[in-house]
Amino acid sequence: MKPISKERLAHLRKQYPAGARVQLLWMDDVQAPPTGTKGTVWGVDDTGSIMVQWDNGSSLNVVYGIDSCKVIDENSRKESQQ
């Protein structure tokens, strides 16, 4: 996999700040939480993976370029997808 650019990494960190709520759309892992699982972001690492504490207790990262999640605003239905 090609390294992530500094600009893209900065954008991901702005889009997925610590404390943001997300919903899992796809994860390529046999131990992945079910699609639709919600969780709380606790950061974006230097490879662009979104670090999430899932509501079901899992803490698998959303791997940049492979997995997919979207930011959810549980108060207003406004959503943004990666």
C-alpha positions as CSV (number, residue, x, y, z in Angstrom):
1,M,0.0,0.0,0.0
2,K,1.2,3.5,-0.9
3,P,2.0,5.8,2.1
4,I,-0.6,8.4,3.0
5,S,0.3,12.0,2.2
6,K,0.6,14.5,5.0
7,E,-2.2,16.5,3.5
8,R,-4.6,13.5,3.4
9,L,-3.6,12.6,6.9
10,A,-4.3,16.1,8.2
11,H,-7.7,15.9,6.4
12,L,-8.6,12.6,8.0
13,R,-7.6,13.9,11.5
14,K,-9.9,16.9,11.0
15,Q,-12.8,14.7,9.6
16,Y,-12.5,12.1,12.4
17,P,-11.5,14.0,15.6
18,A,-11.3,12.2,19.0
19,G,-14.8,11.9,20.4
20,A,-16.5,11.7,17.0
21,R,-19.2,9.0,16.6
22,V,-18.9,6.7,13.6
23,Q,-20.8,3.8,12.1
24,L,-19.0,0.8,10.5
25,L,-19.8,0.3,6.8
26,W,-17.2,-2.4,5.9
27,M,-14.2,-4.0,7.6
28,D,-12.1,-6.7,6.0
29,D,-11.3,-8.8,9.1
30,V,-12.8,-12.1,10.3
31,Q,-13.1,-10.5,13.8
32,A,-14.7,-7.3,12.6
33,P,-17.7,-5.9,14.4
34,P,-21.0,-6.3,12.5
35,T,-21.7,-3.8,9.7
36,G,-23.7,-0.9,11.3
37,T,-21.9,-1.1,14.6
38,K,-21.3,2.3,16.2
39,G,-18.3,3.5,18.1
40,T,-16.2,6.5,19.3
41,V,-13.1,7.7,17.6
42,W,-10.1,8.1,19.8
43,G,-7.6,9.1,17.1
44,V,-6.1,8.7,13.6
45,D,-2.7,7.0,13.5
46,D,0.2,7.9,11.2
47,T,-0.9,5.4,8.6
48,G,-4.4,7.0,8.4
49,S,-6.2,4.2,10.2
50,I,-9.1,5.5,12.3
51,M,-8.8,4.2,15.9
52,V,-12.2,3.4,17.3
53,Q,-13.6,2.0,20.5
54,W,-16.7,0.2,19.2
55,D,-19.8,0.0,21.3
56,N,-19.7,-3.8,21.3
57,G,-16.3,-3.7,23.1
58,S,-14.1,-4.2,20.0
59,S,-11.2,-1.8,19.3
60,L,-10.2,-2.8,15.8
61,N,-9.0,0.1,13.7
62,V,-10.7,1.2,10.4
63,V,-7.7,0.6,8.1
64,Y,-7.1,3.4,5.6
65,G,-7.9,2.4,2.0
66,I,-9.4,-0.9,3.0
67,D,-12.2,-0.5,5.6
68,S,-14.9,2.1,5.7
69,C,-16.9,4.0,8.2
70,K,-18.9,7.2,8.3
71,V,-19.2,10.0,10.9
72,I,-22.7,10.1,12.4
73,D,-24.3,12.9,14.4
74,E,-26.7,11.0,16.6
75,N,-28.4,14.3,17.5
76,S,-29.4,15.4,14.0
77,R,-29.0,12.7,11.3
78,K,-26.3,14.7,9.5
79,E,-23.7,12.2,8.3
80,S,-20.3,12.2,6.4
81,Q,-18.8,9.1,4.8
82,Q,-15.1,8.1,4.3
